[in-house]
């Protein structure tokens, strides 16, 4: 994956775990960010389960979407999910789920990412492919590029 600007992965990870309201609301914790890679986890609770006792499919899908999105953004470009496909392979049970996303193909305007979700016994419970559309806007992560900002979304000239 081609990085388009210098990245401060530590600052990006801190942002995702302390300022991204959607992630915090859903209990998603980013544990790793690298070039074209993201890993995150969620602790399962009564509120994250479906009526059959497994992790809700919406939570599993969200883990795939967020991990692929973060992996895509790691190249310094803003993106939107263009298309997605997920296969649920077995119920998500246990205490914690972990998602890992990796870049499959990174192009000028489109990126393809794959996410896998595992239970706490490291069994594969879901696999998804996400096509990302790069909007053309660059993202500033480093406070050195804009000292007064913790994290900046949008165009940078």
N, C-alpha and C positions, 0 to 999 in steps of 0.2 A: 504494500500500500504506500502510495506516495504522500508524504507529509508536505503540505503546502505552506505552512508557517511553523516556526519553532513552537513546541508545545511545553506547557508546564503541567504534566500529568498529575502531580500532587495537588496543585490548585484546582484542577478540573475535578478530581476525585472529591476534594473537600466541598466544592460547590454541589456536586451531585448528592452528597450525603448530608448537607446542612442547609441548603437553600432551595433545592428543587422540591416544592411542596407536594407534587404528585407522588414522587418517590417516597418521601417521608410519610405521607398519609397511608401509603400501601405497604410500608415496612421494608421497602427495597434498600439494600445497602450495597453500594459498589465496593468491591474488595480489590479489584485490579483494573487498571486502564493502561494500555500500551498502544503501540502503533497498529491500528486495525483490530484491536482486541479489547474485550471487556468481560469481566466476570462480576456477577452480583449474586446476592443471596437474600432469602427472606425466611424468617422464622414463621412456621405455621402456627396458627391459633384457631380458636373456635370461629372467629370471624372470617377466616380465609378458606373455610371448608365448604364443600357442596353438601347437599342433603344425604349423599351416599357415603360421606366420611372421607373423601379425598379432597385434595386442593382444588379449588374452583378453577375451571378451565380459563376463565377470564384473568385470573392471577397468573397462571402459567403463560398465557399469551402475552400479558403485560411484561413478564420477565423477559420473554424473547424479544419483544418490540423495543424495550428500553435498552437491553444489552446490545442489540444490533445498532440502535441509534447512537449509543455512546461510542461503540467501535467505529462507526462511520464518522462521527464528529471528531474523533481523535486525529484525523488528518487536517483539521483546522477549517473545515468548510461546513456551513450550515446545511441541513438537509431536512427532507420530509419523507415519511414512508410512502412509497408509491404503490407497492403491492406486497402482499404477504400470504404465506401458506404455512399451515402448521399441522403436524400429525401428532395426536395424543396416543402414546404407546402403552401406558399403564397408569394406574392411579398414583397421584402424588401424595404419599403418606410419610409419616415420620415427624421429626421435629423441625427440619429445615430443608429448603430446596435451593439449588444452586444452578444458575444459568451461565453459560459461556458462549460468547459470540466471537466469530472470526470473519475477517474479510475473505471472500472467495474471489471476487473480481472487482477492481476499483477502476472506474473510467472517468472521463472528463465530466460527464453529467449524471451518470448512473453508477451505482455500486450494488453488488450482490453480497449479502452477508448471511451466514448460517448460525443459528443458535441451537444449543442443546441444553436441556434441563435435566438435572439429576436429583435423585432423592438423597437422603443422608447415608444411604448404603451404597452410593455411587451407581445406582441403577438408572439407566436412561429412561425418562418418562415422557419426553416430548422432544420433537425436532422441528425447527421452522426455518424457512427461507424468507428473507426480507429484501426487497428491492428498494433502494433508497435513491431519491432524486436530489442532487446537489443544487441548491438554489442560486449559487453564484456569490453568496455573501460569505465573507471570511469571519471567523470567530477569533476573538482575542482572549486568550487564557492567562497569559503572563502579566502580572502586575507591572513588570518592567516596561511593557509596551504601552501601558496606560496606567501610570502610577496611582492615580486616585481610584481606580476601579478594582474590584475584587474579581469580576467576571463580566465580560462585555459580549453581547450578542449583536450582530449586525455588520454592516459594511465597514471596512477599514481601508483607507486610501494610503 
